[in-house]
């Protein structure tokens, strides 16, 4: 392990940093049962509402009180990863690429075929950057869906990219080898590549000029986003998982999650451990979200949701069905969606951090 870390250090040449608001009075919670008991995908939430894919074919938008604004069928198979919510549009990954829906009406604005299943896109100026299962990163015009560029990479990309300072960062993994790469969002040119051990690499998270990622050797790595140079590494109990990204916390800290659902909070500058909690189940879809300055929620594969606070297990939620992902509305509410439940629901519940 020591030799591998040294070799990686020698070989290697902001997502949006959302500030967590101070705790306030608890907002009201709500529960919405899906139409015809459809399975819900990963939810996306903002101050105006919640969006989710249903049964890989429909998209629903709920308002901030859990009332349905619209439910539409774009006419194609959809990836049930989290949509990207913006003030005038909802961007959804499909089995062929990306679809843009009007946020007010749900009408399809455009649909772009990228040749394979897309991931949650990231905004980069007038472009949306996404990855596909066919080893490709691509950018499309957010207004028209026109493809701006596409870049083929050596391994599979299942995780969404993160964008900062004109760079799009993502990880690829072919099972034996992997890397964190940075691509120029304007041109699609590869700016740098930092080698990582394969066999389980998570999505990156960005804070300032540092990207953090959990790799296949059960280590977390921090990398300079502009130069691609590693800054520190920290041991994790288990390897990473493709759709499980770290999440930033207050005070310059990052919460890292591995495939076994273990959580470790470290300072982003040096990788020093602040606290850690052992997992309650495997984490393979949907990473942790911040519920407060020192509170993290993480869904696991058996349907439970671990709530960790300050190095202790604060709660383990056990809704009916499986939880494909969680989100936070930013006002103290944890948003969850369920599938294979009795019934299937999308819900928001208050959490006092």
C-alpha positions in Angstrom: 0.0 0.0 0.0 2.8 2.4 0.9 4.6 1.9 -2.4 1.4 2.3 -4.3 0.6 5.6 -2.7 4.2 6.9 -3.4 3.8 5.8 -7.0 0.5 7.6 -7.4 2.0 10.7 -5.9 4.8 10.7 -8.4 2.5 9.9 -11.4 0.0 12.7 -11.1 1.3 15.7 -12.8 -15.8 24.0 -7.7 -19.3 20.8 -8.0 -20.9 23.9 -6.6 -19.7 24.6 -3.0 -23.0 25.1 -1.3 -22.8 26.9 2.1 -24.9 25.2 4.7 -27.3 27.6 6.4 -27.5 27.9 10.2 -30.2 25.8 11.9 -33.6 27.5 12.0 -37.0 26.5 13.1 -38.1 23.3 11.5 -40.0 23.6 8.2 -43.0 21.5 7.5 -42.5 18.0 6.2 -44.6 16.3 3.5 -45.1 13.0 1.7 -46.3 12.5 -1.9 -47.3 9.0 -3.1 -46.1 8.3 -6.7 -48.7 7.9 -9.4 -49.7 4.2 -9.9 -47.1 3.4 -7.2 -44.3 4.0 -9.7 -40.7 3.5 -8.6 -38.9 6.8 -8.0 -35.3 7.5 -8.9 -32.8 9.8 -7.3 -34.4 13.0 -6.3 -33.1 16.5 -6.9 -34.2 19.4 -4.8 -33.8 23.2 -4.5 -35.7 25.9 -2.7 -38.6 25.7 -5.2 -39.3 22.0 -5.3 -38.2 18.4 -6.0 -37.8 16.5 -9.3 -37.4 12.8 -9.9 -37.6 10.2 -12.7 -40.5 7.6 -12.3 -40.2 4.1 -13.7 -37.5 5.1 -16.1 -40.0 6.9 -18.4 -41.7 9.8 -16.6 -40.5 12.9 -14.8 -42.4 14.5 -11.9 -41.9 18.0 -10.4 -43.3 18.8 -7.0 -43.4 22.2 -5.4 -41.8 23.1 -2.1 -44.9 21.8 -0.2 -44.9 18.4 -2.0 -47.8 19.2 -4.4 -47.4 17.9 -7.9 -46.8 20.7 -10.5 -46.6 18.4 -13.5 -45.8 14.8 -14.5 -44.7 14.2 -18.1 -43.6 11.3 -20.3 -40.8 12.6 -22.7 -41.2 9.5 -24.9 -37.8 7.9 -24.2 -36.1 5.7 -21.6 -34.7 7.8 -18.8 -31.8 7.2 -16.5 -33.1 7.4 -12.9 -30.1 9.5 -11.7 -30.9 12.9 -10.2 -32.1 15.6 -12.6 -30.4 19.0 -12.7 -32.9 21.6 -11.4 -32.5 25.2 -12.7 -34.9 28.2 -12.4 -36.4 27.7 -15.9 -35.5 24.1 -16.9 -35.1 20.6 -15.6 -32.4 18.6 -17.3 -32.7 14.8 -17.2 -30.3 12.0 -18.3 -31.7 9.5 -20.7 -30.6 6.1 -22.0 -29.3 8.0 -25.1 -28.0 11.3 -23.6 -29.9 14.3 -22.2 -33.4 15.8 -22.2 -34.3 19.4 -21.3 -37.8 20.1 -19.9 -39.4 23.5 -19.3 -39.6 23.9 -15.5 -43.0 25.8 -15.7 -44.8 23.3 -17.9 -42.8 20.1 -18.3 -42.8 20.5 -22.0 -39.7 19.0 -23.8 -37.4 21.8 -25.0 -34.9 19.4 -26.7 -33.5 15.9 -26.5 -29.9 15.1 -27.5 -28.6 11.7 -28.5 -25.1 11.2 -27.2 -24.9 7.5 -28.1 -25.3 6.0 -24.6 -26.7 6.5 -21.1 -26.0 9.9 -19.7 -25.4 11.1 -16.1 -26.6 14.1 -14.2 -25.2 17.1 -16.1 -23.2 20.0 -14.6 -23.7 23.6 -15.7 -20.6 25.3 -17.2 -21.6 28.7 -18.5 -23.9 28.2 -21.5 -23.0 24.5 -21.7 -24.0 21.4 -19.8 -21.3 18.8 -19.3 -22.2 15.1 -18.8 -20.6 11.7 -19.0 -21.8 8.6 -20.7 -21.5 4.9 -20.1 -19.6 4.5 -23.4 -16.4 6.1 -21.9 -17.2 9.6 -23.0 -17.5 13.1 -21.6 -19.6 15.5 -23.7 -20.9 19.1 -23.6 -24.1 20.4 -25.1 -25.6 23.9 -25.5 -28.0 24.3 -22.6 -30.5 26.3 -24.7 -30.5 24.2 -27.9 -29.0 20.8 -27.0 -26.5 21.1 -29.8 -23.3 19.1 -29.1 -20.3 21.3 -28.5 -17.7 18.6 -28.1 -17.2 15.0 -27.0 -14.0 13.4 -25.6 -13.4 9.6 -25.4 -11.6 8.4 -22.3 -10.0 5.0 -21.5 -12.6 3.6 -19.0 -16.2 3.7 -17.9 -17.7 6.8 -16.6 -20.8 6.3 -14.4 -20.5 9.4 -12.2 -21.6 13.0 -13.0 -18.8 15.5 -13.6 -18.0 18.5 -11.4 -17.2 21.9 -12.9 -14.9 24.6 -11.5 -12.9 27.5 -13.1 -13.6 26.4 -16.7 -12.7 22.8 -16.0 -14.9 19.7 -15.9 -13.6 16.9 -13.6 -14.7 13.3 -13.6 -13.3 9.8 -12.9 -13.0 6.9 -15.2 -12.4 3.3 -14.2 -11.6 0.2 -16.3 -11.4 -2.2 -13.3 -7.6 -2.3 -13.1 -6.7 1.3 -13.8 -8.5 4.6 -13.2 -7.9 8.3 -13.2 -9.3 11.6 -12.2 -9.3 13.9 -15.3 -9.8 17.6 -16.0 -11.2 18.7 -19.3 -11.4 22.3 -20.7 -15.1 23.0 -20.8 -14.7 25.5 -23.7 -12.8 23.2 -26.1 -13.1 19.6 -24.7 -9.3 19.3 -24.5 -7.9 17.1 -21.8 -6.0 19.4 -19.4 -4.6 16.8 -17.0 -5.0 13.2 -15.8 -4.2 11.9 -12.3 -3.8 8.1 -12.0 -5.8 6.3 -9.4 -6.1 2.6 -8.4 -9.1 1.1 -10.2 -11.8 -1.3 -9.1 -14.0 1.2 -7.3 -13.5 4.9 -7.8 -16.1 7.4 -6.6 -17.2 10.7 -8.2 -15.2 13.8 -7.3 -16.3 16.7 -5.1 -14.6 20.1 -5.3 -13.9 22.8 -2.6 -12.0 25.8 -3.8 -9.0 24.5 -5.7 -9.1 21.0 -4.3 -10.9 17.9 -5.6 -11.4 14.9 -3.3 -12.2 11.3 -4.4 -12.3 7.8 -2.9 -10.4 5.2 -5.0 -10.2 1.5 -5.4 -7.4 1.0 -2.9 -9.5 2.1 0.0 -7.8 5.5 0.1 -9.1 9.0 -0.4 -7.1 11.4 -2.5 -7.1 15.2 -2.7 -5.9 16.7 -6.0 -5.1 20.3 -7.1 -7.8 21.1 -9.6 -5.6 23.3 -11.7 -2.4 21.3 -11.9 -3.6 17.7 -11.3 -1.1 17.2 -8.5 -2.1 15.2 -5.4 -2.1 17.1 -2.1 -2.8 14.4 0.5 -4.2 10.9 0.9 -6.2 9.4 3.8 -7.0 5.8 4.5 -10.7 4.6 4.2 -12.2 1.4 5.5 -13.3 0.4 2.0 -13.0 1.4 -1.7 -15.0 4.0 -3.6 -18.3 3.6 -5.5 -19.0 5.2 -8.9 -22.1 7.3 -8.0 -21.0 8.1 -4.4 -19.3 11.5 -4.3 -18.0 13.2 -1.1 -19.9 16.2 0.2 -18.6 19.5 1.5 -19.3 20.6 5.1 -18.9 23.8 7.0 -15.5 24.8 8.3 -13.4 23.6 5.3 -14.2 19.9 5.8 -15.3 17.2 3.5 -17.4 14.0 4.3 -16.0 11.0 2.4 -18.1 7.8 1.9 -16.9 4.4 0.8 -18.6 1.4 -0.8 -19.3 -0.1 2.6 -21.2 3.0 3.7 -18.5 4.2 6.1 -18.2 7.9 6.6 -15.1 9.9 7.4 -14.9 13.7 7.8 -11.6 15.3 7.2 -10.3 18.9 6.7 -9.9 19.6 3.0 -6.6 21.3 3.4 -4.6 18.5 4.9 -6.8 15.4 5.1 -6.8 15.3 8.9 -9.6 13.3 10.4 -12.3 15.1 12.3 -14.6 12.1 13.0 -15.6 8.8 11.5 -18.7 6.5 11.6 -18.9 2.9 10.5 -21.5 2.1 7.9 -24.8 0.3 8.3 -24.9 -1.0 4.8 -23.4 -0.9 1.3 -23.5 2.5 -0.5 -23.6 2.1 -4.2 -26.0 4.8 -5.5 -26.4 8.3 -4.2 -23.7 9.9 -2.1 -24.0 11.7 1.2 -25.8 15.0 1.7 -25.1 17.7 4.3 -28.1 18.4 6.6 -26.2 20.8 8.8 -22.7 22.0 9.7 -21.8 18.6 11.2 -24.6 16.3 10.0 -24.5 13.9 7.1 -27.2 11.6 5.6 -26.2 8.6 3.5 -28.6 6.1 1.8 -27.6 2.4 1.8 -28.6 -0.5 -0.4 -31.2 -2.1 1.9 -33.3 1.0 2.0 -32.1 2.6 5.2 -30.6 6.1 5.6 -27.8 6.7 8.0 -27.8 10.0 9.8 -24.4 10.8 11.3 -23.6 13.8 13.4 -20.3 14.8 15.0 -18.9 11.3 14.9 -22.0 9.5 16.2 -24.9 7.7 14.6 -27.8 10.2 15.3 -30.5 8.1 13.6 -31.1 5.3 11.1 -34.2 5.9 9.0 -36.0 2.9 7.7 -38.7 3.8 5.2 -40.8 1.3 3.2 -38.9 0.2 0.2 -35.4 1.0 -1.1 -34.0 4.5 -1.2 -32.2 5.2 -4.5 -30.9 8.6 -3.3 -31.4 11.5 -1.0 -31.2 15.3 -1.4 -31.5 18.3 0.8 -33.8 21.3 0.2 -31.3 23.5 1.9 -33.8 24.5 4.6 -33.3 21.6 7.0 -35.4 19.1 5.2 -34.1 15.7 4.0 -35.7 14.6 0.7 -36.0 10.9 0.1 -37.5 8.8 -2.8 -38.4 5.1 -2.6 -38.8 2.2 -5.0 -40.2 -1.3 -4.4 -42.0 0.1 -1.4 -45.6 -0.2 -0.2 -46.3 2.5 -1.2 -43.6 4.3 -3.2 -43.2 7.9 -2.1 -41.2 11.1 -2.4 -40.9 12.8 1.0 -39.3 15.7 2.8 -38.8 15.6 6.5 -37.4 18.2 8.9 -34.1 17.4 10.5 -32.7 19.5 13.4 -29.0 19.6 12.8 
